[in-house]
Amino acid sequence: MLRKPTIDAVIVPSILQSAAQEREVELTTFGRKSGKPSRRIIWITALDGKLYIRSGLGLTRDWPKNLLANGRAILHIAGQDIPLRARHVTDPQEARAMHAPVKQKYNAERPSSTGDEPLTPSEQAVFELLPG
């Protein structure tokens, strides 16, 4: 029986490659109160076969608040508009793992936490992007 390729098999590898190459992408989130779309330029990082975004200013900005509220997003990358859902990363080890790749790709110096320290604002605002 021939199986139809899943979204993971068709879209994610090309998007991972684009995310590794592109410095900035656009992300549309949907208002937590209004439901209206809001498009923003963000940084994106591919790590271990997964796509991540984070807000350097933590959860103070609207787009991470929108993702927390409804998890819906559209990633605009490589000429494609890709519906996604965002998973808020709450595991401290996984959130901290984003520090080095972001620093390497963007030469961005943000404070990072270690051990039993509380997560920094940017570590608290890490999201994995999943096929929607």
Secondary structure by P-SEA (a helix, b strand, c coil): cccccccccccaaaaaaaaacccbbbbbbccccccbbbbbbbbbbbcccbbbbbbccccccaaaaaaaaccbbbbbccccbbbbbbbccccccccccaaaaaaaaccbbbbbbcccccccccccbbbbbccc
